[in-house]
């Protein structure tokens, strides 16, 4: 199960564990120094704790009749907030005062009188007061609230990523860990790990049904423990955002939401319009989802666009000629012929086996399109996935099963299930699925089974999560200053979804980043300047430099250097750990001996040059051995650099190979071996002309370069 998390069947903190969300949910929505202690709450906060009229729908804000009707809500259970030692302390590097955490107390369900109290965790990332060049920046008093995605992604990944975002150069950034997530009361923390044996099935339909039963157990178990699961929906999340603003004593703030955070942002505009100074919502999911979140429909367009872009680059077109046809055939093949893998019995695989379905073949490229920085590797990864299916490469799938990918993206699946049921996503999914299975049968079958999808709405109702009134989810209408942003290459929330909500924003501007994926306002280096420019003066003309020049079109890695080293390494380390360690020692000692020889031979030559000492002719033995060490150094160091470069683009590409230039580096492996062999021959031929100690040293070094060359051959790191 962790495999799906690790391979990026998730976005960026938006996580997106494909297997779970496809089964249970309508779509893949994707995954602060607390206010200073001398910041007094507003005068009316104590009265607001008991009840305060909701202002959503007030005509002066421009909210339309689709807004939440005015009513009394209990926003907070205690005034202010409690400070907290950040629960991620020690895992995220920061100095005192740079990041602080707190807790607020709110009703679990504001629509139910006497609802129990829950605590919500929030983080404040303090404004730095300087830009990336160390130049002093004014610290403003209008902070930003970041609305997280998923739904269900925990806060820690966002803190790790956003603490260095330039939006905090001059503004505090608050992040609320939404109810039911992580330290805000995750009520199904063991969703993917409980009763692991129940997940294993030899067909996709039963595998999905098993996850449905896990969802049922999650929700029913939470209810039995006193959790009111009907309080976990987007509008209650929006009310929590208002409650946090009040607890911090802020009259208003700037809003920033991405993916599910864009849905929450739209709901928040209905709940607390008077608390919003300006808003940026990105990677748009409409509040009124309708039939817009059709994964096969959008992914079909993703693939068409990707292969068309590949054809426009000569190297890509040549390296991956015919790949689109082969890839679609591979998805269809995996749909009909799942792969069974035998694995050691244990807590992850109690029955000693697991199965892989077409979702891994279709889903990995889909998820990698989220981040534009990974786009260069996508054609090569698609080719690698296609090849392992065509070759019936069981070793590849066994490597995936054996790899231990602990520490996934931190998705709280209980909250995610509740939101998707209550917000109506599951119903919309079931309504649109028949069209997808008719129009895009190959992709639709890879992303779900129609009979299971059609059963999903009934499951929501059986566990008490019937959808809320659709009228509440009508598109927002407001004259608040809003930027609606989207990446043109966003695979899950494409531009048409952003266009669908624009009629409701009389003071809104649509901004499309032409080469970006999911959430460009978070991922682009220049995005902070873009955000701050808008927040500084929401009425001013937008600075479009970041939009137009912030990211170039992807230059695809083609051809890539194909190697099975990573796959074979995973399998060997799990099946024969001692042998794997011996191999690593072999490579390490060979490389070290070669490096030592390179330095010693060079220093000895320099010493002779300085003292004028002449040696008897030895057929250039020393030069040949030294050139062997240079080749070995280029080989080992170059491949190490290629690994690093590959990981920086897209870590999953390591399963199939390395960046293109690694192919040239690989030639130094056999070259080092040939030169080392030549050095041995020369050392033997001219043994009478070389001092015994020097001869032994040269032989050992030559053997080291030969050994390193053979190591590369064994580990599929030669150019042929």
C-alpha positions in Angstrom: 0.0 0.0 0.0 2.8 2.4 0.8 4.1 2.0 -2.8 1.2 4.0 -4.1 2.0 6.8 -1.7 5.7 6.9 -2.4 5.7 6.9 -6.2 4.0 10.2 -6.3 0.5 9.1 -6.8 0.2 12.3 -5.0 1.0 15.7 -5.5 3.2 17.6 -3.6 1.9 18.1 -0.3 -1.4 17.3 -1.9 -0.5 13.7 -1.5 -3.1 12.0 -3.6 -2.8 8.3 -2.7 -4.3 6.9 -5.9 -5.6 3.6 -4.8 -7.6 5.0 -1.9 -9.1 8.0 -3.4 -10.1 6.4 -6.7 -12.0 3.7 -4.7 -13.9 5.9 -2.3 -14.1 9.3 -3.7 -15.3 11.4 -6.5 -12.0 12.7 -7.7 -8.4 13.1 -6.9 -8.3 16.7 -5.6 -5.1 17.1 -5.9 -1.9 16.8 -1.7 3.3 30.7 12.2 4.6 32.1 14.9 1.4 32.0 16.7 0.2 35.6 17.2 2.3 37.3 19.8 1.2 37.0 23.3 0.5 40.7 23.6 -1.9 40.7 20.7 -5.2 41.1 22.5 -8.3 39.6 21.0 -10.9 42.0 19.6 -13.4 43.5 22.1 -16.2 41.3 20.9 -14.4 38.0 20.8 -15.9 36.7 24.1 -19.4 37.3 22.8 -18.5 35.7 19.5 -17.4 32.6 21.4 -21.0 32.0 22.3 -22.6 33.0 19.0 -22.1 35.4 16.2 -24.4 36.0 13.2 -22.8 34.6 10.0 -22.4 37.4 7.5 -22.3 35.1 4.4 -24.7 36.5 2.0 -24.5 40.1 3.1 -25.3 42.2 0.1 -22.5 44.7 0.5 -20.0 42.0 -0.1 -21.5 41.0 -3.4 -22.3 37.5 -2.3 -25.3 36.0 -4.1 -28.3 34.1 -3.0 -26.3 30.9 -3.3 -24.4 31.9 -0.2 -24.8 30.2 3.1 -28.0 31.8 4.8 -27.4 34.0 7.8 -27.6 32.1 11.1 -26.2 32.0 14.5 -23.0 29.9 14.9 -20.8 29.2 17.9 -17.4 29.9 16.5 -15.1 29.2 19.4 -15.2 27.4 22.7 -12.6 29.5 24.4 -11.2 33.0 23.5 -7.8 33.2 21.9 -5.6 30.1 21.5 -3.2 28.0 23.5 0.5 27.9 22.5 2.0 24.6 21.6 5.4 23.1 21.2 5.3 22.3 17.5 4.7 18.5 17.1 7.1 18.4 14.2 9.9 19.9 16.2 13.2 18.1 15.4 12.0 17.0 12.0 11.8 20.5 10.4 14.8 22.8 10.8 13.9 26.2 12.1 15.1 28.8 14.7 13.1 29.9 17.7 10.5 32.4 16.6 10.6 31.4 12.9 7.8 28.9 13.3 5.3 28.6 16.1 2.2 26.4 16.8 -1.0 26.7 18.6 -4.4 25.2 19.3 -7.9 26.6 19.1 -11.1 24.9 20.5 -14.2 24.8 18.4 -17.5 22.8 18.3 -17.2 19.6 16.3 -20.5 20.3 14.5 -21.9 23.8 14.8 -25.2 22.7 13.3 -25.9 20.4 16.3 -26.6 21.9 19.7 -24.3 20.7 22.4 -21.7 19.3 20.0 -18.5 18.2 21.7 -15.4 20.3 21.6 -12.4 19.5 19.4 -9.0 21.1 19.2 -7.5 22.3 15.9 -3.8 22.7 15.4 -2.4 25.6 13.5 1.1 26.9 12.5 2.4 30.4 12.0 5.5 30.9 9.8 6.8 34.3 10.8 7.7 37.0 8.2 11.4 37.0 7.5 11.7 40.8 7.0 14.1 40.3 4.1 14.2 39.0 0.6 16.3 36.2 -0.9 19.2 38.5 -1.4 19.2 39.6 2.3 17.7 43.0 1.5 15.4 44.3 4.2 11.6 44.1 3.5 8.8 45.8 5.3 6.8 43.4 7.5 3.1 44.1 6.8 0.3 43.6 9.2 -2.0 41.7 6.8 -1.0 38.0 7.1 -1.9 35.2 4.7 -4.0 32.1 5.6 -3.0 29.1 3.5 -5.8 26.6 2.9 -4.4 23.1 2.6 -5.3 20.5 0.0 -6.2 16.8 -0.4 -8.7 16.9 1.3 -6.9 15.4 4.2 -3.3 16.3 3.8 -1.5 16.9 7.1 0.2 20.2 7.8 3.8 19.1 8.3 4.6 18.8 4.6 3.2 22.3 3.9 5.4 23.8 6.7 8.5 22.1 5.3 7.8 23.5 1.9 6.3 26.9 2.6 8.8 28.0 5.3 11.1 29.0 2.5 8.5 30.4 0.1 9.0 34.1 -0.7 5.4 34.9 0.3 6.7 35.1 3.9 9.4 37.7 3.1 7.1 40.4 4.4 4.0 38.6 5.8 3.2 36.0 8.4 1.8 32.9 6.9 -0.8 30.8 8.9 -1.6 27.2 8.1 -4.6 25.6 9.8 -4.5 21.8 10.1 -8.1 21.1 9.2 -10.4 19.2 11.4 -9.9 15.4 11.3 -6.3 15.7 10.0 -3.1 14.9 11.8 -2.8 16.7 15.1 -6.3 18.1 14.6 -7.9 14.8 15.5 -7.3 12.2 12.7 -10.0 9.7 13.5 -8.6 6.9 11.2 -4.8 7.1 11.6 -4.3 3.5 10.6 -6.4 3.5 7.5 -3.9 1.9 5.2 -2.3 -0.4 7.8 -5.2 -2.1 9.7 -6.0 -5.7 8.7 -3.5 -5.7 5.8 -4.5 -9.2 4.7 -7.9 -8.0 3.7 -6.5 -5.7 1.0 -5.0 -8.5 -1.1 -7.2 -9.6 -4.0 -6.4 -11.1 -7.4 -8.7 -8.7 -9.3 -9.2 -5.0 -9.3 -12.9 -5.1 -8.4 -12.4 -7.0 -5.2 -9.3 -5.0 -4.4 -11.5 -1.8 -4.6 -14.3 -3.4 -2.6 -11.8 -4.2 0.1 -10.9 -0.6 0.4 -14.6 0.3 0.5 -14.9 -2.0 3.5 -11.9 -0.3 5.1 -13.7 3.0 4.6 -16.8 1.6 6.2 -14.8 0.3 9.2 -13.1 3.7 9.5 -16.3 5.8 9.7 -18.3 3.3 11.8 -15.4 2.9 14.2 -15.1 6.7 14.5 -18.8 7.0 15.2 -18.6 4.4 17.9 -15.9 6.4 19.6 -18.1 9.5 19.7 -17.0 11.3 16.5 -19.7 13.2 14.8 -18.6 12.5 11.2 -21.3 14.7 9.8 -19.3 17.7 11.0 -16.4 17.0 8.6 -17.3 18.9 5.4 -16.0 21.9 3.6 -18.4 24.5 5.1 -17.5 23.4 8.7 -13.8 23.7 7.6 -14.6 27.2 6.4 -16.2 28.1 9.7 -13.0 26.9 11.4 -10.9 29.3 9.3 -13.1 32.2 10.5 -12.8 30.9 14.1 -9.0 30.9 13.7 -9.0 34.5 12.4 -11.1 35.6 15.5 -8.9 33.7 17.9 -5.9 35.5 16.5 -7.6 38.9 16.9 -7.4 39.7 13.2 -10.1 41.8 11.5 -9.2 40.4 8.1 -6.4 38.6 6.2 -5.4 37.5 2.8 -6.5 34.0 1.6 -4.4 31.6 -0.4 -5.8 28.1 -1.3 -4.7 25.4 -3.7 -6.5 22.3 -5.0 -9.0 21.3 -2.3 -7.9 24.6 -0.7 -9.5 26.4 -3.7 -12.8 24.7 -2.9 -12.4 25.7 0.8 -11.5 29.2 -0.3 -14.8 29.5 -2.3 -16.8 28.2 0.7 -14.9 30.6 3.0 -15.9 33.5 0.8 -19.5 32.6 1.7 -18.9 32.1 5.4 -16.6 35.0 6.2 -16.5 37.6 3.4 -15.9 40.5 5.8 -12.7 38.8 7.0 -11.1 38.5 3.6 -8.9 41.3 2.3 -7.9 39.6 -0.9 -7.8 36.0 -2.2 -5.7 33.9 -4.5 -7.1 30.4 -5.3 -5.1 28.1 -7.5 -5.6 24.6 -9.1 -9.3 25.2 -9.2 -12.0 22.7 -8.2 -15.5 24.4 -8.5 -17.6 24.5 -5.4 -20.4 23.2 -7.6 -18.6 20.2 -9.0 -21.2 19.1 -11.5 -19.6 16.6 -14.0 -16.3 18.6 -14.2 -14.0 16.2 -12.2 -13.8 13.5 -14.8 -10.3 12.0 -14.4 -10.3 9.8 -17.6 -11.6 12.7 -19.6 -8.9 15.1 -18.5 -6.1 12.5 -18.6 -7.0 11.6 -22.1 -6.3 15.2 -23.0 -3.1 15.1 -20.9 -1.7 12.2 -22.8 -2.6 13.7 -26.2 -0.9 17.0 -25.2 2.2 15.2 -23.8 2.8 13.0 -26.8 2.2 16.0 -29.2 4.8 18.0 -27.3 7.2 15.1 -27.5 6.8 14.9 -31.2 7.8 18.6 -31.5 11.2 17.8 -30.0 13.3 15.7 -32.4 15.2 13.7 -29.8 12.0 12.8 -28.0 10.2 12.0 -31.2 13.0 9.7 -32.3 13.6 8.0 -28.9 9.9 7.4 -28.2 8.5 6.7 -31.7 5.3 4.7 -31.3 5.3 5.0 -27.6 1.7 6.3 -27.3 0.3 3.2 -29.0 2.5 0.9 -26.9 1.6 2.7 -23.7 -2.1 2.5 -24.2 -1.7 -1.2 -25.1 0.3 -1.7 -21.9 -2.5 -0.2 -19.7 -5.1 -2.4 -21.4 -2.8 -5.4 -20.9 -2.4 -4.8 -17.2 -6.1 -4.3 -16.9 -6.7 -7.8 -18.3 -3.7 -9.4 -16.7 -2.8 -8.2 -13.2 0.6 -9.1 -11.9 1.0 -11.4 -8.9 4.1 -11.1 -6.9 5.4 -13.4 -4.2 6.9 -11.6 -1.3 8.1 -12.7 2.2 5.3 -13.1 4.6 5.2 -10.4 7.2 3.1 -7.5 8.6 2.9 -5.8 5.2 2.0 -8.9 3.3 0.5 -11.5 5.7 -0.3 -14.0 2.9 3.1 -13.7 1.2 1.7 -12.2 -2.0 0.4 -9.0 -3.5 -1.1 -7.9 -6.8 -0.5 -5.0 -9.1 -3.1 -3.6 -11.4 -3.3 -1.0 -14.2 -3.7 1.9 -11.8 0.1 1.9 -11.2 0.8 2.1 -15.0 -1.8 4.8 -15.7 -1.5 6.6 -12.4 2.3 7.2 -12.0 2.6 9.4 -15.2 -0.7 11.2 -14.3 0.6 12.1 -10.8 4.0 13.2 -12.1 2.3 15.8 -14.3 1.4 17.7 -11.1 4.8 19.2 -10.7 6.2 20.9 -13.8 9.7 20.3 -12.6 9.1 16.5 -13.2 7.7 16.9 -16.7 11.0 16.3 -18.5 11.1 12.7 -17.1 7.5 11.7 -17.9 8.1 10.3 -21.5 11.0 8.2 -20.2 9.0 6.9 -17.3 6.1 6.1 -19.6 8.5 4.2 -21.8 9.9 2.3 -18.8 6.5 1.4 -17.5 5.5 0.2 -21.0 8.6 -1.9 -21.3 8.2 -3.7 -18.0 4.6 -4.7 -19.1 5.7 -5.8 -22.5 8.6 -7.8 -21.1 6.4 -9.3 -18.3 9.1 -8.1 -15.9 8.0 -9.6 -12.6 11.3 -8.4 -11.0 10.2 -4.8 -11.5 6.9 -5.3 -9.7 8.6 -7.3 -7.0 11.0 -4.5 -6.4 8.0 -2.2 -5.9 6.4 -4.6 -3.5 9.6 -5.1 -1.5 10.7 -1.4 -1.3 9.9 0.0 2.2 8.4 3.4 1.6 7.5 4.4 5.1 6.5 8.0 5.8 4.0 8.7 3.1 2.4 12.1 2.4 0.3 12.1 5.6 -3.2 11.9 4.3 -6.0 11.5 6.9 -8.3 9.3 5.0 -11.2 9.4 7.4 -11.6 13.1 7.0 -11.1 12.7 3.3 -13.9 10.2 3.0 -16.2 12.3 5.0 -15.6 15.4 3.0 -16.0 13.7 -0.3 -19.3 12.0 0.7 -20.8 15.0 2.4 -19.7 17.5 -0.3 -21.3 15.3 -3.0 -18.1 14.4 -4.8 -18.9 10.7 -4.6 -22.4 11.2 -6.2 -20.9 13.3 -9.0 -18.3 10.7 -9.6 -20.9 7.9 -9.9 -23.1 10.1 -12.3 -20.2 10.9 -14.7 -18.5 7.5 -14.7 -20.7 5.8 -17.3 -19.8 8.4 -19.8 -16.1 8.0 -19.1 -16.3 4.2 -19.4 -18.1 4.7 -22.8 -15.8 7.4 -24.1 -12.4 6.4 -22.6 -12.7 2.7 -21.7 -8.9 2.0 -21.4 -8.2 4.8 -19.0 -11.5 4.6 -17.1 -11.0 0.9 -16.3 -7.5 1.7 -15.1 -8.8 4.4 -12.7 -11.7 2.4 -11.3 -14.3 -0.4 -11.8 -17.7 0.9 -12.9 -19.7 -1.5 -10.7 -17.8 -0.3 -7.6 -18.0 3.4 -8.5 -21.8 3.1 -8.9 -22.0 1.5 -5.4 -20.0 4.3 -3.8 -23.0 6.7 -3.1 -24.8 3.9 -1.3 -21.8 3.4 1.0 -21.8 7.1 1.9 -25.4 6.9 3.0 -25.0 3.6 4.8 -22.4 5.1 7.1 -24.4 8.3 7.7 -22.6 10.5 5.2 -25.4 11.5 2.9 -24.6 14.5 0.7 -25.5 17.9 2.0 -28.0 20.2 0.3 -26.6 21.0 -3.2 -27.9 24.6 -2.9 -25.1 25.3 -0.4 -22.6 24.4 -3.1 -23.8 26.8 -5.7 -21.0 28.8 -7.3 -19.9 31.8 -5.2 -20.8 35.3 -6.3 -18.7 38.1 -4.8 -17.0 41.4 -5.6 -14.0 40.5 -3.4 -10.6 41.0 -5.2 -9.7 37.5 -6.3 -7.0 36.0 -8.5 -8.0 32.7 -10.0 -4.8 30.9 -11.0 -4.2 27.7 -12.8 -1.4 25.8 -14.5 -2.0 25.1 -18.2 -0.5 21.6 -17.7 -2.5 20.8 -14.5 -3.6 17.1 -14.9 -6.3 17.0 -12.2 -7.7 20.5 -12.1 -7.3 21.8 -15.6 -8.0 25.3 -16.9 -11.7 24.7 -17.9 -12.5 24.2 -14.2 -11.0 27.6 -13.4 -13.0 29.1 -16.3 -16.2 27.6 -15.0 -16.1 29.6 -11.7 -15.1 33.0 -13.2 -18.7 34.3 -13.8 -19.1 34.6 -10.0 -16.2 36.9 -9.5 -17.1 40.4 -10.6 -13.7 41.6 -9.3 -11.8 38.5 -10.3 -8.9 37.9 -12.7 -8.0 34.5 -14.3 -4.3 33.9 -14.6 -3.0 30.8 -16.5 0.6 29.8 -16.1 1.4 28.4 -19.6 3.9 25.7 -18.6 3.0 24.9 -15.0 1.3 22.0 -13.5 -0.8 21.8 -10.3 -0.5 24.8 -8.0 2.0 27.1 -9.7 1.6 29.8 -7.0 3.2 27.4 -4.6 5.8 25.7 -6.8 7.3 28.5 -8.9 10.3 30.4 -7.5 8.9 33.7 -8.5 5.4 33.0 -7.1 5.9 34.8 -3.8 6.6 38.0 -5.6 3.5 37.5 -7.7 1.4 36.9 -4.6 2.8 39.7 -2.6 2.4 42.2 -5.4 -1.3 41.3 -5.5 -1.7 41.3 -1.7 0.1 44.7 -1.4 -2.4 46.4 -3.7 -5.3 44.1 -4.8 -6.7 46.9 -7.1 -3.4 47.4 -9.0 -2.6 45.8 -12.4 -1.1 42.4 -11.9 2.6 41.9 -12.6 2.6 39.1 -15.2 6.3 38.6 -15.4 6.2 35.4 -13.2 3.2 34.1 -15.2 4.9 34.6 -18.6 8.5 33.8 -17.7 8.4 31.8 -14.5 8.7 28.4 -16.1 9.9 27.3 -19.5 8.4 24.5 -21.5 9.7 21.1 -20.5 12.7 19.7 -22.4 12.2 16.0 -22.3 15.0 13.6 -21.3 15.4 11.7 -24.5 16.9 9.3 -24.9 17.4 8.3 -21.3 20.1 6.0 -20.1 18.2 2.8 -19.3 19.5 0.6 -16.4 18.0 -1.9 -14.1 20.4 -1.1 -11.3 17.8 0.4 -8.9 15.4 -2.5 -9.4 18.0 -5.2 -9.0 19.4 -3.4 -5.9 16.0 -3.3 -4.2 15.3 -7.0 -4.8 18.8 -8.1 -3.8 18.8 -6.0 -0.6 15.5 -7.5 0.5 16.2 -11.1 -0.6 19.9 -11.4 0.2 20.8 -8.5 2.5 24.3 -9.8 3.2 25.1 -10.3 -0.5 23.8 -6.8 -1.2 26.1 -5.4 1.5 29.0 -7.4 0.1 28.3 -5.9 -3.4 28.2 -2.4 -2.0 31.5 -3.0 -0.2 33.0 -4.4 -3.4 32.0 -1.3 -5.3 33.1 1.0 -2.5 36.5 -0.6 -2.0 37.2 -0.6 -5.8 36.3 3.0 -6.1 38.3 4.0 -3.1 41.4 2.1 -4.3 41.1 3.7 -7.7 40.8 7.2 -6.2 43.8 6.6 -3.9 45.8 5.5 -6.9 44.9 8.6 -8.8 46.1 10.8 -6.1 49.3 8.9 -5.2 50.5 8.4 -8.8 49.9 12.1 -9.4 51.7 13.2 -6.3 54.6 10.8 -7.0 55.0 12.3 -10.5 55.0 15.9 -9.1 57.6 14.9 -6.5 59.9 13.5 -9.2 59.5 16.7 -11.2 60.5 18.8 -8.2 63.6 16.8 -7.2 64.7 16.0 -10.8 64.7 12.2 -10.2 64.6 10.1 -13.3 63.1 6.6 -13.5 63.9 3.7 -15.9 61.6 3.4 -18.8 58.6 1.2 -17.9 56.5 1.3 -21.1 54.4 4.2 -19.7 53.0 1.8 -17.0 52.4 4.6 -14.5 50.7 6.8 -17.1 48.4 4.0 -18.3 47.4 3.0 -14.7 46.9 6.7 -13.8 44.6 7.1 -16.9 42.7 4.0 -15.7 42.2 5.7 -12.3 41.0 8.9 -14.1 38.5 6.9 -16.1 37.4 5.2 -12.9 36.9 8.5 -11.1 34.9 10.0 -14.0 32.9 6.8 -14.1 32.0 6.7 -10.4 31.7 10.4 -9.9 29.8 10.9 -13.1 27.3 8.2 -12.3 26.8 9.6 -8.8 26.2 13.1 -10.3 23.7 11.5 -12.8 21.8 9.8 -10.0 21.6 13.1 -8.2 20.4 14.9 -11.4 17.8 12.2 -12.0 16.5 12.4 -8.5 16.2 16.2 -8.7 14.0 15.8 -11.8 11.9 12.9 -10.8 12.9 10.2 -8.3 10.7 7.5 -9.8 12.8 7.7 -13.0 15.5 5.9 -11.1 13.4 2.7 -11.5 14.0 2.9 -15.3 17.3 4.7 -15.8 19.2 8.0 -15.6 19.4 11.3 -17.4 20.6 11.2 -21.0 24.2 12.2 -20.4 24.7 9.3 -18.0 25.1 7.2 -21.2 28.3 9.0 -22.1 29.6 8.6 -18.6 28.9 4.9 -18.7 31.6 4.4 -21.4 34.3 5.2 -18.8 33.4 2.0 -17.0 34.7 -0.4 -19.7 37.5 2.1 -20.5 38.7 2.0 -16.9 38.8 -1.8 -17.1 40.7 -1.9 -20.4 43.2 0.7 -19.2 43.6 -1.2 -15.9 44.2 -4.4 -17.8 46.7 -2.7 -20.0 48.5 -1.3 -17.0 48.7 -4.9 -15.5 50.3 -6.2 -18.7 52.8 -3.3 -18.7 53.6 -3.7 -15.1 54.4 -7.4 -15.7 56.4 -6.7 -18.9 58.6 -4.0 -17.2 58.7 -5.6 -13.8 62.5 -5.4 -13.8 62.4 -1.6 -14.2 59.9 -0.9 -11.5 60.8 -1.0 -7.8 58.9 -3.8 -6.0 56.9 -1.5 -3.8 55.8 0.6 -6.7 55.1 -2.4 -8.8 52.8 -3.9 -6.1 51.1 -0.5 -5.7 50.5 -0.2 -9.5 49.1 -3.7 -9.7 46.7 -3.1 -6.8 45.5 0.1 -8.3 45.0 -1.5 -11.7 43.1 -4.3 -10.1 40.9 -1.7 -8.4 40.0 -0.1 -11.7 39.3 -3.5 -13.3 37.2 -4.5 -10.3 35.2 -1.2 -10.5 34.6 -1.8 -14.2 33.3 -5.4 -13.6 31.1 -4.1 -10.8 29.5 -1.7 -13.3 29.0 -4.5 -15.7 27.3 -6.7 -13.1 25.0 -3.9 -12.0 23.9 -3.0 -15.6 25.9 0.3 -15.6 27.8 -0.3 -18.8 26.7 1.5 -22.1 25.8 -1.8 -23.8 
